[in-house]
Amino acid sequence: MSADLPFRPWDPAFAADPYPAFADLRAQGRALWFEPTGQWLIPHHADVSALLRDRRLGRSYLHRFTHEEFGRTPPPPGHEPFHTLNDHGMLDLEAPDHTRIRRLVSKAFTPRTVEQLAPTVRRMADELAASLVAQGGGDLVALVAEPLPVAVIAEMLGIPAADRPLLRPWSADICGMYELKPSPETAARAVTASVEFSAYLRDLVAHRRRSPGEDLISALIAVHDEGERLSEQELVSTCVLLLNAGHEATVNTVSAGWWTLFRHPGQLAALRADPALLSTAVDELLRYDTPLQLFERWVLDDVEIDGTVIPRGAEVACLMGSANRDPAAFTAPDTLDLARTANPHVSFGAGIHYCLGAPLARIELRASFGALLRRAPELRLSAEPRLGDGFVIRGPREVLVEV
C-alpha cells in the first residue's frame, strides 16, 4: 500500500505544501499502512480526534510493557541523555505518572499566572514590532516570531536574560528528534543539547532551591499535592518541555501565519480593517497551516478503524494537518476564513495531552499579530520565504519583509 500513498515527508516539495496529498490520503481510506516508517497513517479529523482521546493508545508503552514485550527495539545506549530528558516530561508519559505531574504543574502554571503575563506579552510584542519598523523591515522569523515566545517562557521560568540566547539552539536540536527517522547527526546534536540543557537547568534549580524567586521554576520546586512533589529529573524535563513546546509552535504559527496572510491579500485587508477579527483569525491560521503536522501514538490494545484492526505494538501517526483540512469537519476547508467560528481544529491536540500552554499561545499570537498590524500597516514580503527542513514541526526558516 505504501508505494501508492502520496505521503513523502522527506520531500521538500511535499513538506512545502502537503495539503493536496492529504486530500488524496483521505480519499484512500481511514487507516493507511506506511512501510517506510512502519506506521499507520490516520488522515481523517474524526479518527484523529478520537484516537488522541483513546486510552487504548499512548505516547509511551513503558508503563505497561518492556521494549521486548512490546516487540520494539530499545533505543541505542548513546541516545540515553535525550530519552532520560524526554521520557520524564509529561508529554511522553501516561497515567499514573502523567496524571501526577500534570496535576502538580497545573498548580503552578495556572490560568491566573498566564493572564497576569498578558500585559508583559503585549509590551514585548509591541517592542519587537517597533524595532522591526525602525529597521525598515528584515527577517520576521529572527526579529519577531522567535524572540517573543522564547522571552516569555524564559521570563516565566526566571532564566537570566544573558542566558536566553542558549535556549533556542538547544530547543531546535532536541526537537530534531521528533522528525520521522532522524539522522545519526540529528540524534547526536539532540544528545549534546540534552546534556547541556539538563546541566544548565540543574544548576538553575539548585540556585532557586537556595534563593526562591517569583518565577515558575521556584513555584515548581515548591508545589506539592498530598505530599507528592516533582523529582529533580521531572523538574528539569518539565522546564525543557515548557520551553520547547512553549515556543516552537508559536514561532512557526507567526511566521507561517504571515506567509499565509501575504498570499491572501483580501483576508489580510479584512484583518487590517477590523483587528477584532484576531480572536478568530489566530485559530484559523493554526488550522489552515498547522505548525505540528503529525503526532504519534503507540497502540497498547488492539483498535479497529473502518474494519482494519491495528494490533497492539503498532504505531499510528495522527496527521494533524490533514485532519484540519477535512471537509467532513470544516466548511470549505481549503479556504482561509479569518472569521471562521466553527473551528474544531486539533492543532493543540486533544485528550489528556491537550496542550497545557494553549491559553498562553493564544495570548502570544494575538499580541504578536496585533502589534505588527498596528505598527506596520503596510507590511509586505520583500523576498520569497525560505522554508524550514522539517515536516513534523513545520514552518518557514526566513520571511523577509519591508514596511
Secondary structure, 3 states (H helix, E strand, C coil): CHHHCCCCCCCHHHHHCCHHHHHHHHHHCCCEEECCCCEEEECCHHHHHHHHHCCCEECCCCCCCCCCCCCCCCCCHHHHHHHHHHHCCHHHCCCCHHHHHHHHHHHHCCHHHHHHHHHHHHHHHHHHHHHHHHCCEEEHHHHHHCHHHHHHHHHHHCCCHHHHHHHHHHHHHHHHHHCCCCCHHHHHHHHHHHHHHHHHHHHHHHHHHHCCCCCHHHHHHHCCECCECCCHHHHHHHHHHHHHHHHHHHHHHHHHHHHHHHCCHHHHHHHHHCHHHHHHHHHHHHHHCCCECEEEEEECCCEEECCEEECCCCEEEEEHHHHCCCCCCCCCCCCCCCCCCCCCCCCCCCHHHCCCCHHHHHHHHHHHHHHHHHHCCCCEECCCCEECCCCCECCEEECEEEC
